[in-house]
Amino acid sequence: MDEGEVTMRVKRLAKIGLVVLSYWVVSISMVFANKYLVGSSEMNQDMTLFVAWIQCIVCVTFIICYTTIGGMVGFKVRCPQFNISSITDKSRIQLSIVFVLMLSFNNLCLRYVGVAFFQLARSLTLLFTVMFSALILHTYASRRSMLCCMVVVIGFFLGVDQEKIAGTLSIKGVLFGVVTSIFVSLTGILTKKNLEEVDKDPLKLTFYNNFNGIILLFPVVLITDQFSAVLQLDKMYDIYFWVTLLSSGIMAFSMSYISTLQIHFTSPMTHHISNNAKSVLQTIIAVSVFHEYKSVLWWVSNGVVITGAFGYAIVKINEEQNKQAMKLRQPKEEEYTRNNETKTDQMI
């Protein structure tokens, strides 16, 4: 390996490290920001849906500003065209509805559970992803993959049991966490299908999702009287509250963009592993920041969930490698068969 190749490899590893670090920082920051906005003791009103609505508005506004300014200074970015047929396409509407439900139930879950338990409350995402992949994409999991899912389920119920013993269990929070898991998995599956229809442009799809989110959430926020709740909020004129709220919208856009970058520079499985490793750090930080005491079995439950998730990633990596090996081996076997047939014909 010459000096030029070494330099290129170092630069690539540095890029990957920066992208992964950015993903961890933005993802963890957003969870803590959302917890402050929807579940902090300082917030005397329920604003879960209002926060999701504002985040959609900020995200759309940020994309327009980012692409406009980026285009002016020479970046290769274009603002997604405001195409009614693309926005109101049946597949896009389905994704947007699921996306809005994911945001809403995610915030509702955070309202009732602590940041430390948040990841565990949503840990059934893997199980639902496997289930819906079979139902929607007709992609069936192997027995080893299902075994890893069962490990995650065991960890989930053990964690719930430990929260109950500690007296910190919120039934509402757990139920909202399970529902969030359903919509997170559906969002991932439908996003995969919709990306093909928007030229694999995640910026365009993020724009359409959040634009539709603004429209879909507005009547719900109105009906639930959360606009009035914001006006009665003790923090209504607190600059820190509004800065956090607006920043969370930018973080939502950044999460989508950086997740795409992480998959681009590594792989979907590496992204999955990175996300699980990040959740470990997030849990440790939450326990430290909020000065919480957790039992040994509570930590074991988290470990079981992470083990199941990592195991699933390893199984999928091995399965992909075997598929690639089969594809490479198949032409050679066909060529060998043809050569044998030719020799047999010549002998006859």
Disulfide bonds with the S-S distance in Angstrom:
none
